[in-house]
Amino acid sequence: MTRMPAHHRVERGTFPNQCIGRSIGRRRRYDASLGSGLERRDRCVGALGRRTRRASHYVRQDLGSDTVGARTAKGNGGIMMLDLFNHFMPKSYFDRLCAVLPNHPAVTAFPRLKTLIDLDARRRLIAEFPGLRQVLSLANPPLEHIGPPPISTELARLANDSLADICHRYPESFPTFIAAVPTNDIEASIVEIERAISQLGARGIQLFTNVAGKPLSDPEFRPLFRLMANHDLPVLVHPMRGPHFSDYASEHESQDEIWFCFGWPYETTACMTRLVYSGLFDEFPDLKIVSHHMGGMLPYFPSKIKLGFKQVFFGTSEENPVAKERGLHRAPLEYFKLLYGDTALGGEVAPTRCGYEFFGSRRTVFATDAPFDAEQGRALIGNTIRGLQALDLAPEELTAVFHGNAERLLRL
C-alpha cells in the first residue's frame, strides 16, 4: 500500500471496546440458547452506551427471526454482512470542501451526521452490528458540481487517498473502497481510476446518473465503462438531481422534495434505460453495473420494459421497434436483468421482495445507504437487515446477498 502524503492523511482513532457475545453455530442449539446468548450480548453492548443499545434492538429482532442469516467463514456463528453502497466523507476531504464551497448544503448540513464525517463515530456505529463491514464510497455532491477539472481532480485524489488510508488502517471494518472520479475531465478520470485501482486498492468506481446534466450514455463517457470492463470491476451508479428539476414544465423548481423522494428513483431508471438502449451491454457484455436503491423503478415495471409505446402500434409481442432501431441484439428486458440491484430501500419488505424477484439471488447485493437517516445510520442498517431477513430466503441465498455477491463483484 502506498504511503499517503502527510497532508492527505485522515483522522486517526482507537478501536471502541467491542464485547460481542458469540451465538451458537447450529440452528437447533442456537434456538435453544437464544435467551442466554442475547443476555450475554446485551451486557457487552451496554459498554458501548445508549446508542449501541438502540442498535441492538434491530439486531435482536433479526436474530429472533426464522432466518438466522449468513454465517462467517471463520465459524464464529455471527452474521456476516458486506455493505456495498454506503457513504462517508473523510474529514480531510470535508475540510477542503468547506474551503471551496463554504455555503453548500453538504457543508452546512452534513456535520449534523457525525457518523458521516467522524471516523471514530463511524467505527463505533459498525461495532453495534456484529458481522458488519462496509465498502466506503464518497458522499455527495458529485465532484463535477464542486469545481472545474483542476479542482475536481484534486478532490478526487484527496478523497481516494483518504479512503484508501482508512481501509489500510482498519481492514476488518472497511475491506476496500469505491473510487471517486472527476468526470468533468475524462482523461484525468482515466488516470485517477488507474491510480486508485492499481496503487490504492479501490475495487470499483462511483458514477452519478448524469454528469452536470449530460447522460452517462453519451459517447464521451464510454472510455470509463471500457476501462472498468477491462478491470472486471463494478461501476456503482448513484442518482443525482436537485430541486432545479421542476415537477412541471410551467414551474422552475421541484416542490415538496419530489426531486429527492421520487426524482432519484426516476433518475436511476432513466439512466439505466439510456445505457441499455445505447448498446452498452452489447459492447461490453461482462460489464458490471450496480444500480443504487434496487434499480429505482425497474423492478416494478417490467411490463413497461417489455411493451413500448411504438411496439403497441408498429411492433409485435416479440419485436420492439425502438430496440430494433437502436440495433440491440436481445430483448430490452434481458439487458436490464444484467444489472445489479442493491437493498438500500430502508428495510421496506415488499419493495425488497419485488427487487429481489427482479434481480435474482446472484445480482442482489446488500447495501444500506448509511448513514443518511435521523439516527446517524442506525435505522437504515438495522431496518435493512431486518427487511432482508424477512424475505425468508434459503440460507445459501441469504449468504449470497449479505456478502457473497459483493465479494464476487469486487473480486475480494
C-alpha positions in Angstrom: 0.0 0.0 0.0 1.4 3.4 -1.0 2.0 5.6 2.0 -0.2 8.7 1.9 1.3 12.2 1.8 1.1 13.9 5.2 -1.4 16.5 4.1 -3.7 13.7 2.8 -3.8 11.6 5.9 -7.0 11.4 7.7 -8.1 11.4 11.3 -6.9 8.5 13.5 -8.6 6.9 16.4 -8.6 3.8 18.5 -11.0 0.9 18.4 -14.1 1.1 20.6 -14.4 -1.6 23.1 -16.1 -4.5 21.2 -17.5 -7.1 23.5 -19.8 -9.2 21.4 -21.3 -12.5 22.6 -21.0 -15.4 20.3 -24.0 -17.2 19.0 -24.1 -20.9 18.5 -23.3 -22.4 15.1 -26.1 -24.9 14.7 -29.6 -23.7 14.3 -31.1 -26.0 16.9 -28.5 -25.2 19.5 -28.9 -21.5 18.5 -32.7 -21.5 19.1 -32.3 -23.3 22.5 -29.8 -20.8 23.7 -31.2 -17.7 22.2 -32.2 -16.1 25.5 -28.9 -16.6 27.3 -27.0 -15.5 24.2 -28.9 -12.3 24.0 -28.4 -11.6 27.7 -24.6 -12.0 27.3 -24.6 -9.8 24.2 -26.7 -7.1 25.9 -24.3 -7.0 28.8 -21.4 -6.5 26.3 -23.4 -4.0 24.2 -24.1 -2.0 27.3 -20.5 -1.0 27.5 -20.9 0.9 24.2 -23.6 3.1 25.6 -27.1 4.2 24.9 -26.8 4.3 21.1 -25.4 0.8 21.0 -28.4 -0.5 22.9 -30.7 1.2 20.4 -28.9 -0.6 17.6 -29.2 -3.9 19.4 -33.0 -3.5 19.2 -32.7 -4.1 15.5 -30.2 -7.0 15.9 -32.3 -8.8 18.5 -35.3 -8.8 16.2 -33.2 -10.2 13.4 -31.7 -12.9 15.5 -35.1 -13.8 16.7 -36.5 -14.3 13.1 -36.8 -17.6 11.4 -34.0 -16.9 9.1 -30.9 -16.7 11.2 -28.6 -15.3 8.4 -25.3 -15.9 6.8 -22.6 -17.4 8.8 -19.0 -16.2 8.8 -16.4 -18.3 7.2 -14.4 -18.1 10.4 -17.1 -20.2 12.1 -17.8 -17.7 14.9 -21.6 -18.1 14.4 -22.2 -14.4 13.7 -23.9 -12.8 10.8 -21.5 -11.7 8.1 -22.6 -8.6 6.1 -20.8 -6.6 3.5 -22.5 -3.2 2.9 -21.6 -2.4 -0.7 -23.2 1.1 -1.1 -22.9 3.5 1.9 -21.3 6.8 2.2 -18.5 8.6 4.1 -16.7 11.9 3.8 -13.2 11.8 5.3 -12.5 14.9 7.4 -9.5 16.0 5.3 -11.8 16.0 2.2 -14.6 17.7 4.1 -12.3 20.5 5.2 -11.2 21.1 1.7 -14.8 21.1 0.5 -15.6 23.7 3.1 -12.9 25.9 1.7 -14.1 25.5 -1.9 -17.9 25.7 -1.3 -18.4 27.2 2.1 -22.2 27.6 1.7 -23.0 24.3 0.0 -25.7 22.2 1.8 -23.1 19.4 2.3 -21.0 21.8 4.3 -23.8 23.3 6.4 -25.9 20.1 6.9 -23.6 17.1 6.8 -21.8 17.8 10.1 -25.2 17.0 11.8 -24.5 13.4 10.8 -21.4 12.7 12.9 -21.1 9.2 11.5 -20.7 10.7 8.0 -17.6 12.6 8.8 -16.1 11.4 12.1 -14.2 8.1 11.6 -14.3 7.1 15.3 -18.1 7.6 15.3 -18.4 5.6 12.2 -16.4 2.7 13.6 -18.5 2.7 16.7 -21.6 2.5 14.6 -20.3 -0.5 12.7 -19.4 -2.2 16.0 -23.0 -2.0 17.1 -23.9 -4.5 14.3 -21.8 -7.7 14.8 -20.5 -9.1 11.5 -21.0 -5.8 9.5 -18.3 -4.4 7.2 -18.6 -1.5 4.8 -17.2 -0.8 1.4 -16.8 3.0 1.6 -17.8 5.4 -1.1 -17.7 9.2 -1.1 -20.9 11.1 -0.3 -22.5 13.8 -2.4 -22.0 16.2 -4.1 -20.5 14.9 -7.3 -17.1 16.3 -7.9 -18.0 18.0 -11.2 -20.5 20.1 -9.2 -17.8 21.4 -6.9 -15.5 23.0 -9.4 -13.7 22.8 -12.8 -11.4 20.0 -13.7 -8.3 21.2 -11.7 -10.5 21.3 -8.5 -12.4 18.1 -9.2 -9.2 16.2 -9.9 -7.6 17.5 -6.8 -10.6 16.5 -4.7 -10.8 13.0 -6.3 -7.2 12.3 -5.4 -7.7 13.6 -1.8 -10.8 11.6 -1.4 -9.3 8.4 -2.7 -6.1 8.8 -0.8 -8.1 9.4 2.4 -10.5 6.4 1.8 -7.6 4.1 1.0 -5.8 5.1 4.2 -8.8 4.3 6.3 -9.1 0.9 4.6 -5.4 0.3 5.1 -5.6 1.0 8.8 -8.9 -0.7 9.6 -9.4 -3.5 7.0 -11.6 -5.5 9.5 -14.2 -2.8 9.2 -13.6 -1.4 5.8 -12.1 -4.1 3.5 -12.0 -1.8 0.4 -13.4 1.4 -1.1 -15.1 2.7 -4.3 -13.1 5.4 -6.1 -14.3 8.9 -6.7 -14.0 10.1 -10.2 -13.6 13.7 -11.7 -16.0 13.0 -14.6 -15.8 16.6 -16.0 -12.3 15.6 -17.3 -12.3 12.1 -18.9 -8.5 11.9 -19.3 -8.0 12.8 -15.7 -10.7 10.3 -14.7 -8.9 7.5 -16.5 -5.6 8.4 -14.8 -7.3 8.6 -11.4 -9.1 5.3 -11.9 -5.9 3.5 -12.8 -4.1 5.0 -9.8 -6.9 4.2 -7.4 -7.2 0.6 -8.5 -3.5 -0.2 -9.1 -1.9 1.8 -6.3 -4.6 2.4 -3.7 -6.6 -0.8 -3.8 -10.0 0.5 -5.0 -12.4 -2.2 -6.2 -14.8 -0.1 -8.3 -15.8 3.4 -9.1 -18.8 5.6 -8.3 -20.5 7.5 -11.1 -23.7 9.6 -10.9 -26.7 9.2 -13.2 -25.8 12.4 -15.0 -22.6 14.4 -15.3 -23.7 18.1 -14.9 -26.7 17.3 -17.0 -25.1 15.0 -19.5 -26.3 11.4 -19.7 -23.9 8.6 -18.9 -24.9 7.1 -22.2 -23.1 9.9 -24.0 -20.1 8.6 -26.0 -17.9 11.0 -24.0 -18.1 8.6 -21.0 -17.7 5.3 -22.9 -13.9 5.1 -22.1 -14.8 4.9 -18.3 -17.0 1.9 -18.9 -14.5 0.3 -21.2 -11.8 0.7 -18.5 -13.9 -0.9 -15.8 -14.9 -3.8 -18.1 -11.2 -4.4 -18.7 -10.5 -4.3 -15.0 -13.5 -6.6 -14.4 -14.6 -4.3 -11.5 -18.1 -2.7 -10.9 -19.4 0.7 -11.6 -21.7 1.9 -8.8 -24.3 4.4 -10.1 -25.8 6.9 -7.7 -28.8 9.0 -8.6 -28.4 12.8 -8.8 -30.8 15.6 -9.4 -31.7 18.6 -7.4 -34.6 21.0 -6.8 -33.9 22.7 -10.1 -35.5 19.7 -11.9 -39.1 21.0 -11.7 -42.1 18.8 -11.4 -44.0 20.5 -14.2 -42.9 22.4 -17.3 -44.6 25.6 -16.1 -42.5 25.7 -12.9 -38.9 26.4 -12.2 -38.3 24.3 -9.1 -39.4 21.0 -7.7 -41.8 21.3 -4.7 -42.2 19.2 -1.5 -38.9 17.4 -2.1 -40.3 15.4 -5.0 -36.9 15.8 -6.7 -35.5 13.7 -3.9 -38.2 11.2 -2.9 -39.3 10.3 -6.4 -37.0 12.1 -8.7 -34.0 10.0 -7.7 -35.7 6.6 -8.4 -36.8 8.0 -11.8 -33.3 9.4 -12.4 -31.8 5.9 -11.8 -34.4 4.3 -14.1 -33.8 6.8 -16.9 -30.0 6.4 -16.6 -30.2 2.6 -16.8 -32.6 2.7 -19.7 -30.4 5.1 -21.7 -27.3 2.9 -21.0 -29.2 -0.2 -22.2 -30.5 1.4 -25.4 -27.1 2.8 -26.2 -25.9 -0.7 -26.7 -23.6 -0.7 -23.7 -24.0 -4.3 -22.8 -23.7 -5.5 -26.4 -20.3 -3.6 -26.5 -19.2 -4.8 -23.0 -21.3 -7.9 -22.2 -19.4 -8.6 -19.0 -19.7 -5.1 -17.6 -20.9 -4.9 -14.0 -23.2 -2.0 -13.0 -24.8 -1.7 -9.6 -28.0 0.4 -9.7 -28.5 2.1 -6.3 -31.8 1.7 -4.4 -32.7 -1.5 -6.1 -32.7 -0.1 -9.6 -35.2 2.7 -9.0 -38.4 1.9 -10.8 -37.2 -1.1 -12.8 -38.4 -4.0 -10.6 -41.9 -2.6 -10.5 -42.5 -2.0 -14.3 -41.1 -5.0 -16.3 -44.3 -4.9 -18.3 -43.4 -1.4 -19.5 -40.0 -2.6 -20.4 -41.4 -5.5 -22.4 -44.0 -3.4 -24.3 -43.0 0.0 -25.5 -45.3 2.7 -27.0 -44.3 2.2 -30.6 -44.4 -1.6 -30.0 -48.2 -1.3 -29.4 -48.9 0.1 -32.8 -45.9 -0.9 -35.0 -44.3 -3.9 -33.4 -45.2 -7.4 -32.2 -45.2 -9.1 -28.9 -41.6 -10.3 -29.7 -40.3 -7.2 -31.5 -39.7 -3.7 -30.1 -39.3 -1.2 -32.9 -37.1 1.2 -30.8 -34.8 -1.6 -29.7 -34.6 -2.7 -33.3 -33.7 0.9 -34.4 -31.0 1.0 -31.8 -29.6 -2.2 -33.0 -29.9 -4.2 -29.8 -29.1 -7.9 -30.1 -31.6 -9.0 -27.4 -35.0 -8.1 -26.0 -34.6 -5.0 -23.7 -35.7 -6.8 -20.5 -32.7 -9.2 -20.9 -30.3 -6.3 -20.6 -31.9 -4.9 -17.5 -31.5 -8.3 -15.9 -27.8 -7.9 -16.4 -27.7 -5.1 -13.8 -27.2 -5.5 -10.1 -29.7 -4.0 -7.6 -28.8 -3.2 -4.0 -31.1 -3.4 -1.0 -30.9 0.3 0.0 -34.7 0.6 0.4 -34.8 1.5 4.1 -35.8 -2.1 5.1 -39.3 -2.0 3.4 -40.1 -5.6 2.9 -42.5 -5.5 -0.1 -40.2 -3.4 -2.3 -37.2 -5.5 -1.2 -39.0 -8.7 -2.2 -40.1 -7.2 -5.5 -36.5 -6.1 -6.3 -35.1 -9.5 -5.3 -37.6 -11.2 -7.6 -36.4 -9.0 -10.4 -32.6 -9.1 -10.0 -32.4 -12.6 -8.5 -30.2 -14.2 -5.9 -26.9 -13.6 -7.8 -27.5 -10.0 -8.7 -29.0 -8.6 -5.5 -26.4 -7.1 -3.1 -26.6 -5.9 0.4 -26.4 -2.1 0.9 -27.9 0.3 3.4 -27.2 3.9 2.1 -26.0 4.6 5.7 -25.6 7.0 7.5 -28.3 9.1 5.9 -31.1 8.8 8.4 -32.2 10.6 11.5 -30.5 8.1 13.8 -26.9 8.5 12.4 -27.3 5.4 10.2 -28.6 3.0 12.8 -32.2 2.9 11.4 -31.0 2.2 7.8 -28.6 -0.5 8.8 -31.0 -2.2 11.3 -34.1 -2.0 9.2 -32.3 -3.2 6.0 -31.0 -6.2 7.8 -34.4 -6.9 9.2 -36.2 -6.3 5.9 -33.9 -8.7 4.0 -34.2 -11.4 6.6 -38.0 -11.1 6.5 -37.9 -12.5 2.9 -37.3 -15.9 4.4 -34.7 -16.8 1.8 -32.8 -20.1 1.7 -29.6 -19.9 3.7 -27.4 -20.0 0.6 -29.4 -17.2 -1.0 -29.2 -15.1 2.1 -25.4 -15.7 2.3 -25.0 -14.6 -1.3 -27.0 -11.4 -0.8 -25.4 -10.4 2.5 -21.8 -10.8 1.3 -21.1 -13.4 -1.3 -22.3 -11.5 -4.4 -20.4 -8.3 -3.3 -17.3 -10.3 -2.7 -17.6 -11.8 -6.2 -18.3 -8.4 -7.7 -15.3 -6.8 -6.0 -13.1 -9.9 -6.5 -12.2 -9.9 -2.8 
